Amino acid sequence: MAIVIEDLQLERLAQQIATAEGVSVTEVVREGLMSLAGLRGLPAKKPALRERLTALAREVDAVPHRPSDGRSDNDILGYNEHGTW
């Protein structure tokens, strides 16, 4: 079954969200409808665990890598060469 979006503004918004989130428009619509169903108290079948974990992995991969601190563990913790503060 297909859903046709005849509202150009809505279609553009769905595409912008999909691009920003790094997911498909289908995923944006799915999450939006499931969220709304939950708010309305309607039963909504959760995606399979594999799908939820895949989505979570995608989110984790999208987090920008921060450069690591160049200091040693001892320097970060404040230990000196004798193992004391």
C-alpha positions as CSV (number, residue, x, y, z in Angstrom):
1,M,0.0,0.0,0.0
2,A,1.3,3.4,-0.9
3,I,0.6,6.8,0.7
4,V,0.4,9.8,-1.7
5,I,1.3,13.1,-0.1
6,E,-0.5,15.8,-2.2
7,D,0.6,18.7,0.1
8,L,3.8,20.0,-1.2
9,Q,4.7,21.8,2.0
10,L,4.2,18.6,4.0
11,E,6.2,16.6,1.5
12,R,9.1,19.2,1.7
13,L,9.0,19.1,5.5
14,A,9.1,15.3,5.5
15,Q,12.1,15.4,3.1
16,Q,13.9,18.0,5.2
17,I,13.5,16.0,8.4
18,A,14.6,12.8,6.6
19,T,17.7,14.5,5.3
20,A,18.5,16.0,8.7
21,E,18.0,12.7,10.5
22,G,19.7,10.6,7.9
23,V,16.7,8.4,7.4
24,S,14.1,7.8,4.7
25,V,10.9,9.7,4.3
26,T,9.1,6.4,5.1
27,E,10.9,6.3,8.4
28,V,9.9,9.9,9.2
29,V,6.3,9.1,8.5
30,R,6.4,5.8,10.4
31,E,7.9,7.5,13.5
32,G,5.5,10.4,13.3
33,L,2.4,8.2,13.0
34,M,3.5,5.8,15.7
35,S,4.2,8.8,18.0
36,L,0.8,10.3,17.3
37,A,-0.8,6.9,17.9
38,G,0.9,6.6,21.3
39,L,-0.3,10.1,22.2
40,R,-3.9,9.1,21.2
41,G,-3.7,5.8,23.2
42,L,-4.0,3.7,20.0
43,P,-2.2,0.4,19.9
44,A,0.8,0.7,17.7
45,K,3.0,-2.3,16.9
46,K,6.6,-1.5,17.8
47,P,9.2,-2.3,15.1
48,A,11.1,-5.5,15.6
49,L,14.1,-5.4,17.9
50,R,16.5,-5.7,14.9
51,E,14.9,-2.6,13.3
52,R,15.1,-0.6,16.5
53,L,18.8,-1.6,17.1
54,T,19.6,-0.7,13.5
55,A,18.0,2.7,13.9
56,L,19.9,3.2,17.2
57,A,23.2,2.2,15.5
58,R,22.5,4.7,12.7
59,E,22.0,7.5,15.4
60,V,25.2,6.5,17.2
61,D,27.1,6.6,13.9
62,A,25.7,10.0,13.1
63,V,27.2,11.5,16.3
64,P,30.2,13.6,15.3
65,H,33.5,12.3,16.5
66,R,35.2,14.5,19.1
67,P,39.0,14.6,19.1
68,S,40.3,12.7,22.1
69,D,42.1,14.5,24.9
70,G,45.9,14.3,24.2
71,R,46.8,14.0,27.9
72,S,47.6,10.7,29.5
73,D,45.2,9.0,31.9
74,N,47.4,10.0,34.8
75,D,47.5,13.7,33.7
76,I,43.7,13.7,33.4
77,L,43.3,12.2,36.8
78,G,46.0,14.4,38.3
79,Y,48.5,11.7,39.3
80,N,52.2,12.6,39.3
81,E,55.1,10.3,38.5
82,H,54.9,8.7,42.0
83,G,51.2,7.9,41.6
84,T,50.0,10.5,44.0
85,W,48.2,13.8,43.6
